[in-house]
């Protein structure tokens, strides 16, 4: 993509305007949380990019609408919405398997499939730059990603059986993906509970401190009422043992991460699948956010499909992720949509810190390309949701068929975008740091 020659002052005002739209209300409610968020974003260009999906889609919207490979169907694919190189990791699926795949579906929505590919490709350019890789090496990495994505989409579209494209598990993953799965396997539910709770009077309770907030009686009542509503959204298989969702304790928390700044949340301690104290389960109720991409998709049929943002997040995750967390559900609290899920003891994010060898980076990027294709193919007419009533892998494969056999057209598109937007994000990061350090961000 071409990068408009905006001077720093003009671009700074543009960034502030986008921030006000995306963060304004939450920032006004909890400026301290956003000071933490923005300090984390100031640490690097990649951290800034992670925290500014709102700016990314603003910039895409300013480009010419449409584009190669987009038609009536491929512009209406369930997408992750914030697909960058660090939004991959491990989870325990509903069948008890440790899976490495895409995670964090807070920004998921329905839109052009190429938007996910572009966001990921630019993130690879930023990681490559931070690791002092040359432009030619970054180009090769994006080409590897595009090739792996296209190959997997084609395999799925032409009838490959599920056992021919297995998920990344302890049996099938390699390299850093396998390392993450092994790290996850070494974790235990007892370890998580020990870090968050203690046992008093023969019963487990949340431990004081550590960021937990004791609730007053009125708030506790509202949270428990919201929990009752959440139970109605769970699949029957999650409610096989009535005692498993008996509430033992409730505390408040406040999100301060890059993605959850200012969002009020609550942790609930449940009995779990047996009376043993080491099998207790911690779930969280978190206010769901408006996805950045939704501000640039105007189709009312998409917007009206969802009851609220909590419902959207859960429906999207269930569509995009096979055998999702059995505790995944939604509810409302004080009229606002909430996401509910387990605080998993088996969540390990992909760690790029020690992935430095170019060949190893390329192997990881290829696997992430395959994971992206598998995710896009999952959420379609076979997902149980009517919003995307066609085979997405066949639609995407047909759109890519005009490419040369080696997929050079898609690769060229993503390479050009990755270099252009990577450079823009590095410049934007410096502009943001100057705005922040000089007190230019309103409300802080």
N, C-alpha and C positions, 0 to 999 in steps of 0.2 A: 504494500500500500504506500501511497505517497504521503509524506508528513507535511501538513500545511505549515508555512513559515509564520507562526504566530510569535510575537514577542513575549517575553516572560510575563510582563504585566498583564497583557491581554489574556494569556493562557491561565495565569493565576486567578483572574476574576472568573474565568470559565469554570475552573476547578472548584472554586468556592461556591458558585451557583449550583453546580451538580451536587456538591456535598450538602448544601442547604436542603435541596429537594429530598435527598436520600436519607440524611441523618438528622435533619433539623429538629424534629420533635423529640427524638430520643436523646439527642445531645442536650437540649434544653432541660430534659428531665433528669439527666445524670451526667453532667460535664466531667466529673472525676473519672468515670469509666471511659470516656472518650479521650481524656488526656493519656490514659494508659494505652488505649487502642492506637492513638496517633504516634505515641513514642515507639510502639512496636513497628508501626508502618514506616517510621523514619529510619529504621535500622538498615534497610537495604532497598534497592529498587524492586526486588522481587517481593519483599514484604509489603511495599506500597501497592504493587500490582495485585497481590492477594486481597487487599482490603478495599479495592476500588473497582469492583465489577460495575458499579454504577457509572463510573467514568468511561469504562471500556464500552459499554453499550450506548452511552451518549455519543461516543466517537463513531461507532459503527452506524448509528442512526444518521449521523451527519454525512455519511458516504451515500453514494447512489444506491437506491433501493434495489433489491433483487441481486443478481449476480449469477455466475456460472453454477450449474448443478441445482439451481433452485427452481422448483415449479410448484404447482398447487399442493402436491403431496409432500415433497421434501422440505417445503417451508413450514410444514405442520407436523414436525416430529417431536416426540418428547425428548427434551434435552436436559442435560445436567445443569446448565446455566452458569456454573463457576468452575469449569473444567481446567484446572491448572495442574502442574506436575506434582504438587504436594497434596492434592485431594484424592489420594489413593492410600489404601491401607487394609488392615485385616478386620474381620468381624466373624462372629460365630453365627451361622445361619440357623434357620428353624429346624434343620435336620441334624444339628449338632456338628456340622463340619466347619472347620476353620477355612475361611475364604479370603483371598486377596482380591480386591476389586476397587472400583470407584466408591468413595464415601462422601458424606456431608452433602445432603440433598436439599439444603435450605433454599437454594436458588433455582430449583428445578421448575421447568415450565414447558410450554409447547411453542416451538419456533423453528427457524432454519437450522438444519443439522450442521451446516458449515460454521455456525457461530461457536459451537463447542470446539470444532477443530481449530479454528483461528485462535480462540482463547488459549487452548493448550499449546499451540505452536509458538505463540508469543512468549509463553512462560518458559519454554525450552530455550528460546533465544536469550532470555534473561538469566537463566541458570548457566547456560553455556558461557555467556559473557562474564558472569561472576567467577567461573572456573577458568577464565583466561583462555577459552577456546577461540580459535580463529573463525572468521566469518565462513570460510569454506567448511570447517568442521560443523558449525551450527547448521549450515545448509544441508549437510549430509544427515544430521540427526532429524531434521524436519522431513527430509525425504524418506528416511527409514520409517518414521511415524506414519506418514501418508501411505506408504506402500503396505505396511502391516495392516492399517485400517482397511484399505481397499481390498486386500487379499481376504481378510476375515469376513467382510461384508459380502463379498462374492461367494465365498464358501457357504455362508448361511443362506444366501438368496437362492443358491442352486441346489438346496436340499440336503446339506450336510447334517448328519444326525448329531444329536447333542453329545453323544459319547466321542464324536470325532473332534469336537471343539469344547473340551472340558474346561471348567473353571480352574483358576489358579488355586491349587490346594497343596497340602504337604506332599502329595504324591506327584504333582505335575509341575509345580513352580521350580524355578532355578534362580541362582544368583541372589541379589538383594531382596527379591520378592520372597524367596524361600527363607532368607534370614529373618524377614519380618514375621513370617508365619511361625517360625521356630521360636522367635522371641514371644509371640503371642501365646504359644503353647506353654511356655514356661511360666506364664502368669496364672494366678489362681483367684477364684472368687474370694477365698479367705483373705488373700493379700489386699484386695480392694476393700473389703469390709473392715479389715484391721486399720486401714488408713483413714476411714471415714466414721467409724463407730466404736463404741465400747459396750461392755456388758454390765448392766446394773440391775440388781435384784433378779438375777437369772433370766434377764431379757435383754436383747440387743437394742440399743438406742443410738441416735446420732451423737457423736462426740461434740462438745462445745468448741468454738473457735474454728480455725481453718477455713474461714470465709462463710461459715453457716450463720444464719440470722434466725433468732428465736421469733416465732410468730405470736401475735396477739390472738385472742380467742376468735374475734370476728374474721380475721384473715384465714386462720386455720379452718374455720367452718366453710369459707368460700372455696378453699383449696380442696377440701374433702368432697364438697358438692361437685366440683369440677372433676375430681377423680371418679365419682360415681358415673358421671356422663361419659368419661373416657372408657369405662368398662364396656359400655354398649357398642363401642367401635372395634372391639377386639374380635378376631375370629374365634369360633367355638373351640378350636383346638387349644387356644391359650387359656381357656377357663375350665379345663378338665377337672381340676382339683379346687373346690371352693376356697379352702384355706390359703391357697397360694397368693391370693390378692388381699389378704387381711392386712390392714395398715397397722404398723407398729409405731411409726414416728414420722413427723413432717418438719422440715426446716426450710427457710428461705435462702436463696442465693442471688447474687447479681452478676450477670455476665460481664467479663472484662476482656475477653479475647478479641482478636482482630475481627471476627465475624459476629460476635454476640454482645458487643458493648452496649450497655444501657438496657438490655432486655431482661426484665425481671424473670426469675425462674425459681422453682421449688424442687427439692428432693424428697421423695417418699420412700420409706423403708417398708418392704413387704415380707411376708412370711416365706414365700418361695415354694418350691415343689415338695418340701418335707418339713417336719418340725425341727430338724437339726439347725442349730444356729449358723452353721457355716454355709447353709443354702439360702440364706436371706437374699433378697433382690432389692437393688436400689434403682428406682426409675426417676426421671426428671420430667417436670412440666415446664415448658419454656414458651414464652410468647413468640409466635411465629412472625417472621418479617415479610415485608413485601419484596418479592424477588426483583432484582434490578432489571432483568430482561422484560418483565411484564409491562414496564412503562413504555416499551417500544413495540409491543404487540397489541394491535387495536381490535382484534377479532372478538366481538362480544360473546360468541359461542364458547370461546376458551375461558374468558373471564367468568362467565355465568355458570360454568361447569362446577366450580368450587364453592363450597359453603363459606369458607374463610381461609386464611393463609395456613392455619394448622391442618385443615382438611387437604388443601393443595399439597403441602409438603409430604404428608403421609401417602396420599394417593399416588403422587409422583414417585416416591421411593419404592412403594410396592410394585409399581409398574416397571421401574428401571432396574430393580435389584431382585433377582430370583431368591425365593425363600428368605425374605427379610426378617428382621428381629421380631420374634413372636409377641413382644411387648409393645410394638409400634402401634400408636393410635393417636387420636386427636380429641380435643374437648374445647370448651369455652370457659373463660374466667373473666368475670366483669365485662362480658360482652365482646371479648377479644379472643380470636382463635389461638389455640395452643397446640404445640407439638408435644407428644408424650413418647418416651422411648427409654430403654434400659441404659443405665450407666454401665457400659460393658467392661468386664474385667479383661477382655481379650482384644481390645482395640490397640493396634500399633500402627502408626503412620509410617509411610515410606520415608526413610531418612536419606536425604541426598548428601549429607555431610561427608560421608566416606566413599561416595561413588564418584571417582575422579578419572579412572582410566577411560579413554574415549570408546574403546570397544565394549566395555561394560556398560557405559552410559547408553550406547546404541542398542545393546541387548535389552536394557530396561525400557527404553523408549519404544522399541518394537512391541514388547509385551503390553505396554500401556495403550498402544494403538489397537491391539487386538481386544483389550478390555473395553475400549471406547466403542468399537464396532459391536461387541456383544451387548453392551448396554443399550445402544441405539436400536438394536434388533429386538430387544426384549419387550419394549413398551409399544405394542401395536395391537392388531386385532386378536392376538392370542393372550393379551394381558388381563382380560376380564374387564377392561375399561373401554367405553364407547367413544372416547374423545378422539382417538387416532384409529379409525376403523379400516385400516389396510396394513399390508405387510411392509413395514418400514425398510427392512433389509432389501426387499425386491425393488421398492421405489428408489432407494439410494443407489443400488447397483445399476438400475436402468439409467439413472441420471449420470452416473460415472462412466457408462458404457461408451460414450462418445470420445472418451480419452483414448490415447494410444495404449497399446497393450501393457506398457510399463507404468501406466498411471502418471505420466509426466505432467499432465495438465493440472491435476489436483495438487501434486507436489509443488509445482511452480507457483500456484496460487498461494499455498500456505507458506512457502519459503519467502516470497515477496512480503507477505503480511507479517511474518515473524520478525524479519529484519527491520521493517518500517515501524511496526508498533513497539518492538523491543527498544528501539532508539527513542521513540516518543516517551515510553514509560520511564526510561532512565532520566530524560530531561524533566519530565513531570515530577519525578521523585525529588529532584533537587529544588524545583520550584515549590513543591509542597513543604519541604524541610524549611526553606526560607520563610514561607508563610507562617508556619507553626512557630518557629523560634523567634519570630519578630512580632508575635501576638496578633496576627492578621486573621485568624480564624474566629469568626463571631461566636460568642458564648463560652469561649475558653479563657 
